[in-house]
Amino acid sequence: MKSLLLAGIMSVVFATASYAQYWVAGDRSTGKCDIVTSQPVTYGLPAYDGSGSEYKTSFTSGPYQSLDDAKLARSTINSCPPPDPADEKK
C-alpha cells in the first residue's frame, strides 16, 4: 500500500513539474525583456495603451519548459539587452 501511495505522489510531482512553462516577453520600444511564467498578451506597436503604463509586450517567444531554456532564448534575441547580473540573483 505504501509503495502505491508513493508511486501516486511521484506521478503528481512529475506531472506538475512538466507543466511549468516560461515565455520571453519583450518591448521593442524600450528593449526590455522579461521571463514570465504566464503566457503574455502581445500588443502591436506602438506599445502604449494610454493608461500610464508604458510597458506592453510587443513580442513573445516560447513556451520553454525550463528557466534555463528561457534564459538561453533571451540571450539569442537581438532586441533584448544582456540581463543585469543583479537581477539574476533574485
C-alpha positions as CSV (number, residue, x, y, z in Angstrom):
1,M,0.0,0.0,0.0
2,K,2.8,2.4,0.9
3,S,4.5,1.8,-2.5
4,L,1.3,2.5,-4.3
5,L,0.9,5.8,-2.4
6,L,4.5,6.7,-3.1
7,A,4.1,6.0,-6.8
8,G,1.0,8.2,-6.9
9,I,2.7,11.1,-5.2
10,M,5.7,10.8,-7.5
11,S,3.4,10.8,-10.6
12,V,1.7,14.0,-9.4
13,V,5.1,15.7,-8.7
14,F,6.5,14.8,-12.1
15,A,3.3,15.8,-13.9
16,T,3.1,19.1,-12.2
17,A,6.8,19.9,-13.0
18,S,6.3,19.1,-16.7
19,Y,3.6,21.8,-17.0
20,A,5.9,24.6,-15.9
21,Q,6.3,26.9,-18.8
22,Y,8.2,30.1,-19.4
23,W,8.0,32.8,-22.0
24,V,10.3,35.6,-23.0
25,A,8.2,38.8,-23.3
26,G,9.8,41.9,-24.7
27,D,9.1,45.5,-25.6
28,R,10.9,46.7,-28.8
29,S,10.5,50.3,-27.9
30,T,12.4,50.0,-24.6
31,G,14.5,47.0,-25.4
32,K,13.4,45.4,-22.1
33,C,12.9,41.7,-22.0
34,D,11.5,39.6,-19.1
35,I,11.0,36.0,-18.5
36,V,7.4,35.3,-17.3
37,T,5.5,32.2,-16.2
38,S,2.2,33.0,-17.8
39,Q,1.5,33.5,-21.5
40,P,1.7,37.2,-22.2
41,V,-0.7,39.1,-24.4
42,T,1.1,40.6,-27.3
43,Y,0.2,44.2,-28.3
44,G,1.1,45.8,-31.7
45,L,3.4,48.8,-31.9
46,P,3.2,51.4,-30.6
47,A,3.4,49.8,-27.2
48,Y,1.3,52.3,-25.3
49,D,-2.3,52.0,-24.2
50,G,-2.9,55.4,-22.7
51,S,-3.2,54.0,-19.1
52,G,0.1,55.4,-18.0
53,S,1.8,52.0,-18.1
54,E,4.4,52.3,-20.8
55,Y,5.5,48.6,-20.8
56,K,3.4,46.5,-23.0
57,T,4.6,43.2,-24.6
58,S,5.3,43.8,-28.3
59,F,6.8,40.3,-28.9
60,T,6.9,36.9,-27.2
61,S,9.0,33.8,-27.6
62,G,8.1,30.5,-26.1
63,P,6.9,28.5,-24.3
64,Y,10.0,26.9,-22.8
65,Q,10.0,24.0,-20.4
66,S,12.7,25.3,-18.1
67,L,14.0,28.6,-16.9
68,D,17.5,27.8,-18.3
69,D,15.9,27.3,-21.8
70,A,14.1,30.7,-21.5
71,K,17.4,32.4,-20.4
72,L,19.2,30.9,-23.4
73,A,16.4,32.0,-25.8
74,R,16.5,35.5,-24.3
75,S,20.3,35.7,-24.9
76,T,19.7,35.0,-28.6
77,I,17.1,37.6,-29.3
78,N,18.7,40.7,-30.8
79,S,16.1,43.1,-29.3
80,C,16.9,42.0,-25.7
81,P,19.9,43.6,-23.9
82,P,22.1,41.3,-21.8
83,P,20.5,40.7,-18.4
84,D,21.7,42.6,-15.4
85,P,23.6,40.3,-13.1
86,A,21.9,41.8,-10.1
87,D,18.5,40.8,-11.5
88,E,19.7,37.2,-12.0
89,K,20.3,36.8,-8.2
90,K,16.7,37.5,-7.3
